[in-house]
């Protein structure tokens, strides 16, 4: 072969090599760019996330004994008090009047009974019987009012507080029923005396009227004795709203001259040394949560801190969230870790409902759902990808457990999954 032909052949080969290299470079440059991650083993913590607020673990509500007005308030919002300290004083003038009226009713009932025992003519009995009816009616009205007011307070109370209120509610119910029976007896006696009924029957009715009047007097005295509102335990005083918002949208609170009712607590005594995080757990997740589970709480007031907690209570009464969803309150005892945690601080919590040891995991974004099956794209040697079916186990917000289909160290694609095809060449970042 001549020297010229050899040179021509070399030139042709160089040109072909350049063309092939150019095509390969063009294909590589046109390959999609993807991010990747390696499948690895780790302990996978399955979490339930919920938002909520800090609240006192121990709290005591203070209710006025009856409807009326406050004469004075002896504490300030947020003040520390000891058990028995005076919080407020009700105006006692109307209560003292009720005591005097009840005492007068007792005297009238006693006079009625005495007149019957002496066999006094029916004309005098009629006046006494009328007084007995009035006294019994007043006693019944007072007992019924007290029962209904406390019943309203019971209905509005948190589920954890209700058991402590049942005994009082039952007692008030019995009292109003007994007072009503006494009132009916007094009415019956009035009718019998007016129609010249038998002395024995009149005496029985008079005794019922006397009993009702004495009970009414006891209720009036007890109410007067409770007109001074005191702290049931040591702690911090929180003032509650005692009415509807004013023109400035502010909620009225306990103050001299404020109208109060036994249906609403004026003060709550809280113990800041023991706080709970009240998490609103979605109804879809609450069945996974159990008392004793560990939790990590983050608060907006301390963005760089995390607080360790333990689930203490899963309440069974649902609430509606601000977004219209259904949630269940879960109480988490929180360790303050030297921070000044306060009631009302908002934040979120991650409750560890399950922990899978030695789980083979990949990032959750590497998993592709196609017709109900789960796939990942595994990067092969040479830069091509293989669409691989996998079976998943536990899931978190960031990781997925792979039960089959992958091995430790396999490289999976974590971006642009929807545009990839099996066997396609990719450029990894």
C-alpha positions as CSV (number, residue, x, y, z in Angstrom):
1,X,0.0,0.0,0.0
2,X,1.4,3.4,-1.0
3,X,2.2,6.0,1.7
4,X,-0.7,8.2,0.4
5,X,-3.3,5.5,0.9
6,X,-2.1,4.8,4.4
7,X,-2.4,8.4,5.3
8,X,-5.9,8.6,3.8
9,X,-7.0,5.5,5.8
10,X,-5.8,7.0,9.0
11,X,-7.6,10.2,8.3
12,X,-10.8,8.3,7.6
13,X,-10.5,6.4,10.9
14,X,-9.9,9.6,12.8
15,X,-13.0,11.1,11.3
16,X,-15.1,8.0,12.2
17,X,-13.8,8.0,15.7
18,X,-14.6,11.7,16.1
19,X,-18.1,11.1,14.8
20,X,-18.7,8.2,17.2
21,X,-17.3,10.2,20.1
22,X,-19.5,13.1,19.2
23,X,-22.5,10.9,19.1
24,X,-21.7,9.4,22.5
25,X,-21.1,12.8,24.0
26,X,-24.3,14.1,22.5
27,X,-26.3,11.2,24.0
28,X,-24.6,11.6,27.4
29,X,-25.3,15.3,27.3
30,X,-28.9,14.7,26.5
31,X,-29.4,12.2,29.3
32,X,-31.7,13.4,32.1
33,X,-29.9,14.6,35.2
34,X,-31.1,12.9,38.4
35,X,-30.2,12.9,42.1
36,X,-29.6,9.5,43.9
37,X,-29.3,7.9,47.3
38,X,-28.1,4.6,48.6
39,X,-30.4,2.0,50.3
40,X,-29.2,1.6,53.9
41,X,-30.1,-0.1,57.1
42,X,-31.2,2.0,60.1
43,X,-33.7,2.1,63.0
44,X,-36.8,3.5,61.4
45,X,-39.0,5.5,63.8
46,X,-42.7,5.7,62.7
47,X,-44.1,9.0,63.9
48,X,-47.5,10.6,64.4
49,X,-47.2,14.4,64.1
50,X,-49.7,16.8,65.7
51,X,-49.9,20.5,66.7
52,X,-51.1,21.7,70.1
53,X,-50.5,24.0,73.1
54,X,-49.0,23.8,76.6
55,X,-51.5,23.5,79.5
56,X,-51.4,22.9,83.2
57,X,-51.4,19.3,84.2
58,X,-53.1,20.2,87.6
59,X,-55.8,22.8,87.6
60,X,-58.7,23.8,89.9
61,X,-61.6,25.9,88.9
62,X,-63.3,28.2,91.4
63,X,-67.0,28.9,91.0
64,X,-69.2,31.4,92.8
65,X,-71.8,29.7,95.1
66,X,-74.7,31.6,93.5
67,X,-75.6,34.3,91.1
68,X,-74.7,37.8,92.2
69,X,-72.1,40.5,92.0
70,X,-68.5,40.7,93.2
71,X,-67.8,43.2,96.0
72,X,-64.0,42.9,95.7
73,X,-61.2,41.0,94.0
74,X,-58.2,40.3,96.2
75,X,-55.7,38.9,93.7
76,X,-54.2,39.8,90.3
77,X,-54.1,37.7,87.2
78,X,-51.0,35.5,87.3
79,X,-50.4,35.9,91.0
80,X,-49.2,33.0,93.2
81,X,-51.5,32.0,96.0
82,X,-51.5,29.4,98.8
83,X,-54.4,27.1,99.6
84,X,-57.1,29.0,101.5
85,X,-56.0,32.5,100.3
86,X,-58.9,34.8,99.6
87,X,-59.5,35.4,95.8
88,X,-62.6,37.5,95.8
89,X,-65.6,38.5,98.0
90,X,-69.2,38.5,96.8
91,X,-71.7,41.2,97.7
92,X,-73.3,39.6,100.8
93,X,-76.3,41.9,101.3
94,X,-78.7,39.9,99.1
95,X,-77.4,36.7,100.6
96,X,-78.0,38.0,104.1
97,X,-81.5,39.0,103.1
98,X,-82.1,35.4,101.9
99,X,-80.9,34.1,105.3
100,X,-83.3,36.4,107.1
101,X,-86.2,35.4,104.9
102,X,-85.5,31.7,105.3
103,X,-85.2,32.2,109.1
104,X,-88.6,33.9,109.1
105,X,-90.1,31.0,107.1
106,X,-88.8,28.6,109.7
107,X,-90.4,30.5,112.5
108,X,-93.7,30.6,110.6
109,X,-93.5,26.8,109.9
110,X,-92.8,26.2,113.6
111,X,-95.7,28.4,114.6
112,X,-98.0,26.5,112.3
113,X,-96.9,23.2,113.8
114,X,-97.4,24.5,117.3
115,X,-100.9,25.9,116.5
116,X,-101.9,22.5,115.2
117,X,-100.6,20.8,118.3
118,X,-102.7,23.1,120.4
119,X,-105.8,22.6,118.4
120,X,-106.0,26.2,117.4
121,X,-109.1,27.1,115.2
122,X,-108.8,26.6,111.4
123,X,-108.8,30.4,110.8
124,X,-105.3,30.8,112.2
125,X,-104.2,27.5,110.6
126,X,-105.0,29.0,107.1
127,X,-102.6,31.9,107.6
128,X,-99.8,29.6,108.8
129,X,-100.4,27.1,106.0
130,X,-100.1,29.9,103.4
131,X,-96.8,31.0,105.0
132,X,-95.6,27.4,104.9
133,X,-96.4,27.2,101.2
134,X,-94.4,30.4,100.5
135,X,-91.5,29.1,102.5
136,X,-91.5,25.7,100.7
137,X,-91.8,27.4,97.3
138,X,-88.8,29.6,98.1
139,X,-86.8,26.6,99.2
140,X,-87.6,24.7,96.0
141,X,-86.8,27.6,93.7
142,X,-83.4,28.0,95.4
143,X,-82.6,24.3,95.2
144,X,-83.7,24.0,91.6
145,X,-81.7,27.1,90.6
146,X,-78.6,25.7,92.3
147,X,-79.0,22.3,90.6
148,X,-79.5,23.8,87.1
149,X,-76.6,26.1,87.4
150,X,-74.2,23.3,88.5
151,X,-75.6,21.0,85.8
152,X,-74.6,23.6,83.2
153,X,-71.2,23.9,84.7
154,X,-70.9,20.1,84.7
155,X,-71.9,19.9,81.0
156,X,-69.3,22.4,80.0
157,X,-66.5,20.9,82.2
158,X,-63.5,19.0,80.6
159,X,-63.9,15.2,80.7
160,X,-61.2,14.8,83.3
161,X,-62.9,17.2,85.7
162,X,-66.4,15.8,85.4
163,X,-65.9,12.7,87.7
164,X,-65.0,15.1,90.6
165,X,-68.3,17.0,90.1
166,X,-70.7,14.0,90.0
167,X,-71.2,13.7,93.7
168,X,-72.1,17.4,94.0
169,X,-74.4,17.2,91.0
170,X,-76.2,14.2,92.5
171,X,-76.6,15.8,95.9
172,X,-78.1,19.0,94.3
173,X,-80.5,16.9,92.3
174,X,-81.7,15.0,95.4
175,X,-82.0,18.3,97.2
176,X,-84.2,19.9,94.6
177,X,-86.4,16.8,94.4
178,X,-86.8,16.8,98.1
179,X,-87.6,20.5,98.1
180,X,-90.3,19.9,95.5
181,X,-91.8,17.1,97.5
182,X,-91.9,19.5,100.5
183,X,-93.6,22.2,98.4
184,X,-96.2,19.7,97.2
185,X,-96.8,18.7,100.8
186,X,-97.2,22.3,101.9
187,X,-99.7,22.9,99.1
188,X,-101.6,19.8,100.1
189,X,-101.7,20.9,103.7
190,X,-102.9,24.4,102.7
191,X,-105.8,22.7,100.8
192,X,-106.6,20.4,103.7
193,X,-106.6,23.3,106.3
194,X,-108.7,25.5,104.0
195,X,-111.3,22.7,103.6
196,X,-111.2,21.8,107.3
197,X,-109.1,18.6,106.9
198,X,-108.2,16.4,109.7
199,X,-105.8,17.7,112.4
200,X,-103.5,14.7,112.0
201,X,-103.1,15.2,108.2
202,X,-102.5,18.9,108.8
203,X,-99.8,18.2,111.3
204,X,-98.0,15.8,108.9
205,X,-98.0,18.6,106.3
206,X,-96.9,21.2,108.8
207,X,-93.9,19.0,109.7
208,X,-93.0,18.7,106.0
209,X,-93.2,22.5,105.7
210,X,-91.0,23.0,108.7
211,X,-88.4,20.6,107.3
212,X,-88.4,22.4,103.9
213,X,-88.1,25.8,105.6
214,X,-85.1,24.5,107.7
215,X,-83.5,23.1,104.6
216,X,-83.9,26.5,102.8
217,X,-82.3,28.2,105.8
218,X,-79.4,25.8,105.7
219,X,-78.9,26.4,101.9
220,X,-79.0,30.2,102.5
221,X,-76.5,30.1,105.3
222,X,-74.1,27.8,103.3
223,X,-74.3,30.1,100.4
224,X,-73.5,33.1,102.6
225,X,-70.6,31.2,104.1
226,X,-69.2,30.5,100.6
227,X,-69.4,34.2,99.6
228,X,-65.7,34.5,100.2
229,X,-64.0,32.7,97.4
230,X,-60.8,31.0,98.4
231,X,-58.0,29.1,96.6
232,X,-58.5,25.3,96.8
233,X,-54.8,24.7,96.3
234,X,-51.5,26.5,95.9
235,X,-50.7,27.7,92.5
236,X,-51.0,30.5,90.0
237,X,-54.3,32.3,89.5
238,X,-55.7,32.5,86.0
239,X,-58.6,34.9,85.5
240,X,-61.4,33.5,83.3
241,X,-63.9,35.4,81.2
242,X,-67.2,36.2,83.0
243,X,-69.2,37.5,80.1
244,X,-69.4,38.2,76.4
245,X,-66.8,40.4,74.6
246,X,-67.2,44.2,74.9
247,X,-67.2,46.8,72.2
248,X,-63.4,46.5,72.1
249,X,-63.7,42.7,71.7
250,X,-62.0,42.2,75.1
251,X,-63.4,39.5,77.4
252,X,-64.5,40.9,80.8
253,X,-62.9,39.2,83.8
254,X,-63.4,39.2,87.6
255,X,-63.6,42.7,89.0
256,X,-65.6,44.6,91.7
257,X,-69.2,45.0,90.5
258,X,-69.0,42.2,87.9
259,X,-72.1,40.0,87.6
260,X,-71.3,36.3,88.2
261,X,-73.1,33.0,88.0
262,X,-72.3,29.5,89.3
263,X,-72.3,28.2,85.8
264,X,-68.9,29.9,85.0
265,X,-65.7,29.6,86.9
266,X,-64.2,33.0,87.8
267,X,-60.6,31.7,88.5
268,X,-58.5,28.7,87.7
269,X,-55.6,27.7,90.0
270,X,-52.9,26.1,87.9
271,X,-49.6,24.5,89.0
272,X,-46.9,25.6,86.5
273,X,-44.4,23.1,87.8
274,X,-46.3,20.3,86.1
275,X,-47.2,21.0,82.4
276,X,-48.7,19.0,79.6
277,X,-48.6,19.5,75.9
278,X,-52.1,19.1,74.6
279,X,-51.7,17.6,71.1
280,X,-54.6,17.5,68.6
281,X,-54.1,14.1,67.0
282,X,-56.0,13.5,63.7
283,X,-58.7,10.8,63.9
284,X,-56.8,8.8,61.3
285,X,-53.8,8.5,63.6
286,X,-55.2,8.4,67.1
287,X,-55.7,4.6,67.2
288,X,-51.9,4.2,66.9
289,X,-51.2,6.3,70.0
290,X,-50.9,4.7,73.5
291,X,-50.0,6.1,77.0
292,X,-46.3,5.6,77.7
293,X,-45.1,6.3,74.1
294,X,-42.2,8.7,73.8
295,X,-42.6,12.0,72.1
296,X,-40.5,15.0,71.1
297,X,-42.1,18.4,71.5
298,X,-41.0,21.6,69.7
299,X,-42.4,25.0,70.8
300,X,-42.6,28.2,68.7
301,X,-41.2,30.1,71.6
302,X,-38.0,28.0,71.6
303,X,-37.2,27.2,67.9
304,X,-33.8,25.8,68.6
305,X,-34.9,23.5,71.5
306,X,-36.6,20.1,71.6
307,X,-38.4,18.8,74.7
308,X,-38.7,15.2,75.6
309,X,-42.2,14.0,76.6
310,X,-44.3,10.9,77.4
311,X,-47.9,10.3,76.4
312,X,-50.0,10.2,79.6
313,X,-53.6,10.4,78.3
314,X,-55.5,9.8,75.1
315,X,-58.9,11.4,75.5
316,X,-61.9,9.7,74.0
317,X,-64.0,12.8,73.2
318,X,-63.4,14.3,69.8
319,X,-62.9,18.0,69.1
320,X,-63.1,20.0,65.8
321,X,-60.0,21.7,64.6
322,X,-59.8,25.2,63.3
323,X,-59.6,23.7,59.8
324,X,-62.8,21.7,60.3
325,X,-61.2,18.3,60.8
326,X,-61.8,15.9,63.7
327,X,-59.1,15.3,66.2
328,X,-58.6,13.8,69.7
329,X,-56.6,15.5,72.5
330,X,-53.5,13.6,73.5
331,X,-51.8,14.8,76.7
332,X,-48.0,14.6,76.8
333,X,-46.0,15.2,80.0
334,X,-43.1,17.5,79.0
335,X,-39.7,17.9,80.6
336,X,-38.9,21.7,80.7
337,X,-35.2,21.2,80.3
338,X,-34.4,24.4,82.1
339,X,-36.7,26.5,80.0
340,X,-39.5,28.7,81.3
341,X,-42.5,26.9,79.7
342,X,-45.8,28.7,80.0
343,X,-49.4,27.9,79.5
344,X,-50.6,28.6,76.0
345,X,-47.3,28.2,74.2
346,X,-48.0,26.6,70.8
347,X,-46.0,24.1,68.9
348,X,-46.0,20.5,67.5
349,X,-45.0,17.1,68.6
350,X,-43.7,13.9,67.0
351,X,-45.0,10.8,68.8
352,X,-43.0,7.6,68.1
353,X,-45.7,5.0,67.7
354,X,-43.4,2.3,66.3
355,X,-39.6,1.7,65.9
356,X,-38.3,-0.9,63.3
357,X,-34.8,-2.1,64.1
358,X,-32.4,-2.8,61.2
359,X,-34.8,-1.6,58.5
360,X,-33.5,-1.4,54.9
361,X,-34.6,2.1,53.9
362,X,-34.7,4.5,50.9
363,X,-35.9,8.1,50.7
364,X,-39.6,8.3,50.4
365,X,-39.3,10.4,47.2
366,X,-37.5,7.5,45.4
367,X,-40.7,5.4,45.4
368,X,-42.9,5.5,42.4
369,X,-46.6,4.3,42.5
370,X,-47.8,2.7,39.3
371,X,-51.2,1.0,39.1
372,X,-51.1,0.2,42.8
373,X,-47.5,-1.3,42.7
374,X,-44.4,0.3,44.1
375,X,-41.2,0.8,42.0
376,X,-37.8,2.4,42.3
377,X,-35.3,3.1,39.5
378,X,-31.9,1.4,40.4
379,X,-28.9,3.0,38.7
380,X,-26.8,0.2,37.0
381,X,-23.1,0.3,36.1
382,X,-22.8,2.3,32.9
383,X,-25.4,4.8,34.0
384,X,-28.6,3.1,32.9
385,X,-31.6,2.7,35.2
386,X,-33.6,-0.4,35.9
387,X,-37.2,-0.1,37.0
388,X,-37.5,-2.4,40.0
389,X,-40.6,-3.5,41.8
390,X,-40.3,-3.3,45.6
391,X,-42.4,-4.3,48.6
392,X,-42.7,-1.6,51.3
393,X,-43.1,-1.9,55.1
394,X,-43.2,1.0,57.6
395,X,-43.3,4.5,56.3
396,X,-42.3,7.9,57.7
397,X,-42.5,11.4,56.3
398,X,-39.0,11.0,54.9
399,X,-38.1,7.3,54.7
400,X,-39.7,4.0,53.4
401,X,-38.8,0.5,54.6
402,X,-38.1,-1.9,51.7
403,X,-39.0,-5.5,52.5
404,X,-38.0,-7.0,49.1
405,X,-36.5,-5.9,45.8
406,X,-33.4,-4.1,46.9
407,X,-30.1,-4.7,48.7
408,X,-27.9,-2.6,51.0
409,X,-25.9,-0.2,48.9
410,X,-28.1,-0.2,45.8
411,X,-28.3,3.3,44.3
412,X,-31.8,4.6,43.7
413,X,-33.0,7.7,41.8
414,X,-34.6,10.3,44.0
415,X,-35.7,12.9,41.4
416,X,-37.4,13.2,37.9
417,X,-38.9,9.7,38.4
418,X,-42.0,10.4,36.3
419,X,-39.9,11.1,33.2
420,X,-37.7,8.0,33.3
421,X,-38.1,4.8,31.4
422,X,-36.6,1.4,32.1
423,X,-33.1,1.1,30.6
424,X,-32.7,4.8,30.1
425,X,-29.3,6.4,30.5
426,X,-29.1,9.1,33.2
427,X,-26.5,11.6,34.5
428,X,-26.2,11.5,38.3
429,X,-25.5,14.7,40.2
